[in-house]
Amino acid sequence: MTKTNAMRLLEQAKITYQTSQYDYSEEDLSGVHAAEVLGFDPAMVFKTLVTRGDKTGPVVFVIPVAQELDLKKAAKVSGNKSVAMVHVKELLVLTGYIRGGCSPIGMKKKFPTYVDESALDQTIISISAGMRGKQILLAPQDLLAYLGAKTADLTQKETGNE
């Protein structure tokens, strides 16, 4: 497997990780699809979302693939009044990564990063390795420590059938 920048950075930091690879499709770059193809529980597979806060500028959120980011919670935890998703065209310029291959590790700059607290319920989590079709599996505590990230409740709560 080709080593990605994210993998090299973890090795430099002496952080243990494993990798997995899957065939992806341009039609479905979702993390849920990645979890299904890899046979992983979607609760352990996390996606990286890049937002722009009205006060702080770019903020990164890492949440379970089957969940939606709660923008109000995201804004509050990051010290903003509001946050909005960065446009997909801006993603590569800002982070060095493309949609479907955005890793929280190894972005062009170090942005404030928040990981959903549910990551702490997992022994191992899966994140993008920085390339479509490649995942890094590592302990959530190692990811948090490496990124200097904080945990918070970041996802929308599922509502019942009303």
C-alpha positions as CSV (number, residue, x, y, z in Angstrom):
1,M,0.0,0.0,0.0
2,T,1.2,3.5,-0.9
3,K,2.1,5.4,2.3
4,T,0.2,8.7,2.7
5,N,1.4,11.8,4.4
6,A,-0.9,11.0,7.3
7,M,0.7,7.5,7.7
8,R,4.2,9.0,7.6
9,L,3.3,11.6,10.3
10,L,1.9,8.9,12.6
11,E,5.1,6.9,12.2
12,Q,7.3,9.9,13.0
13,A,5.2,10.4,16.1
14,K,5.7,6.7,16.9
15,I,1.9,6.1,17.0
16,T,0.7,2.6,16.3
17,Y,-1.8,2.3,13.5
18,Q,-3.1,-0.2,11.0
19,T,-4.4,0.4,7.5
20,S,-7.2,-0.9,5.4
21,Q,-8.0,-0.4,1.8
22,Y,-11.2,-0.6,-0.3
23,D,-12.5,0.1,-3.8
24,Y,-14.4,3.3,-3.8
25,S,-16.8,4.7,-6.3
26,E,-17.1,8.4,-7.4
27,E,-20.8,7.9,-7.2
28,D,-20.6,7.1,-3.4
29,L,-17.8,8.6,-1.5
30,S,-19.7,8.3,1.8
31,G,-18.1,6.9,4.9
32,V,-21.1,4.7,5.4
33,H,-20.2,3.1,2.1
34,A,-16.6,2.7,3.2
35,A,-17.7,1.1,6.5
36,E,-20.0,-1.4,4.6
37,V,-17.3,-2.4,2.1
38,L,-14.7,-2.9,4.9
39,G,-17.2,-4.7,7.1
40,F,-16.8,-2.2,9.9
41,D,-19.4,-1.0,12.3
42,P,-20.3,2.6,11.1
43,A,-20.0,3.7,14.8
44,M,-16.2,3.2,14.6
45,V,-15.6,4.9,11.2
46,F,-15.2,8.6,11.4
47,K,-15.4,11.3,8.7
48,T,-13.5,14.6,8.7
49,L,-15.6,17.7,8.1
50,V,-14.0,21.1,7.5
51,T,-16.0,24.2,8.5
52,R,-15.5,27.9,8.7
53,G,-16.4,29.7,11.9
54,D,-17.6,33.3,11.8
55,K,-15.0,34.2,14.5
56,T,-12.2,31.5,14.3
57,G,-12.0,30.7,10.6
58,P,-11.5,27.0,9.7
59,V,-12.4,24.4,12.3
60,V,-12.2,20.6,11.8
61,F,-14.8,18.2,13.1
62,V,-14.4,14.4,13.2
63,I,-17.7,12.5,13.6
64,P,-19.1,9.0,13.0
65,V,-19.9,8.5,9.3
66,A,-23.6,7.7,9.8
67,Q,-24.2,10.9,11.8
68,E,-24.8,14.5,10.8
69,L,-22.8,17.4,12.3
70,D,-25.0,19.6,14.5
71,L,-23.9,23.1,13.4
72,K,-25.2,24.8,16.5
73,K,-23.2,22.5,18.8
74,A,-20.2,22.8,16.5
75,A,-20.4,26.6,16.7
76,K,-20.8,26.7,20.4
77,V,-17.9,24.3,21.2
78,S,-15.6,26.1,18.9
79,G,-16.3,29.6,20.2
80,N,-18.2,30.8,17.1
81,K,-21.7,32.2,16.7
82,S,-22.0,30.1,13.5
83,V,-20.1,27.6,11.4
84,A,-20.7,26.6,7.9
85,M,-19.3,23.7,5.8
86,V,-16.4,24.8,3.6
87,H,-17.3,24.5,-0.1
88,V,-15.8,21.3,-1.7
89,K,-13.9,23.5,-4.2
90,E,-12.1,25.2,-1.3
91,L,-11.2,21.9,0.5
92,L,-8.0,21.1,-1.5
93,V,-6.6,24.6,-1.2
94,L,-7.3,24.8,2.5
95,T,-6.4,21.3,3.7
96,G,-4.4,19.6,0.9
97,Y,-7.0,16.9,0.7
98,I,-9.9,16.2,-1.6
99,R,-13.5,15.2,-0.8
100,G,-13.7,11.5,0.2
101,G,-10.0,11.5,1.2
102,C,-9.8,14.2,3.8
103,S,-7.8,13.1,6.9
104,P,-7.6,15.2,10.1
105,I,-3.9,14.3,10.1
106,G,-1.5,16.2,8.0
107,M,-3.6,19.2,6.8
108,K,-1.6,22.1,5.3
109,K,-2.2,24.0,8.6
110,K,-3.1,23.0,12.1
111,F,-6.7,23.9,12.6
112,P,-8.7,23.7,15.8
113,T,-10.1,20.1,15.8
114,Y,-12.9,18.5,17.7
115,V,-13.7,14.8,17.7
116,D,-17.2,13.5,18.6
117,E,-17.1,12.1,22.2
118,S,-18.5,8.8,20.9
119,A,-14.9,8.0,19.7
120,L,-14.0,7.3,23.3
121,D,-16.6,4.5,23.3
122,Q,-14.4,2.7,20.7
123,T,-11.2,0.8,21.2
124,I,-10.1,1.5,17.6
125,I,-11.5,4.1,15.2
126,S,-11.1,4.3,11.5
127,I,-10.3,7.7,9.8
128,S,-9.3,8.6,6.2
129,A,-5.6,8.0,5.5
130,G,-5.7,11.1,3.3
131,M,-6.5,9.3,0.1
132,R,-9.8,7.9,-1.3
133,G,-10.0,4.1,-0.6
134,K,-7.5,4.1,2.3
135,Q,-8.3,4.1,6.0
136,I,-6.1,4.4,9.1
137,L,-7.2,2.4,12.2
138,L,-5.9,3.7,15.6
139,A,-6.8,4.3,19.2
140,P,-9.0,7.4,19.6
141,Q,-6.8,8.6,22.5
142,D,-3.8,8.5,20.2
143,L,-5.6,10.6,17.6
144,L,-6.8,13.1,20.1
145,A,-3.3,13.4,21.6
146,Y,-1.6,13.8,18.2
147,L,-4.0,16.4,17.0
148,G,-4.4,18.2,20.3
149,A,-8.1,17.8,19.7
150,K,-10.9,18.2,22.1
151,T,-13.9,15.9,22.4
152,A,-17.5,17.1,22.5
153,D,-21.1,16.1,21.6
154,L,-21.2,17.2,18.0
155,T,-23.9,15.2,16.3
156,Q,-27.6,15.7,15.7
157,K,-29.7,13.6,17.9
158,E,-32.0,11.2,16.0
159,T,-35.6,12.1,16.4
160,G,-38.3,9.5,16.7
161,N,-41.1,9.1,14.2
162,E,-43.4,12.0,15.1
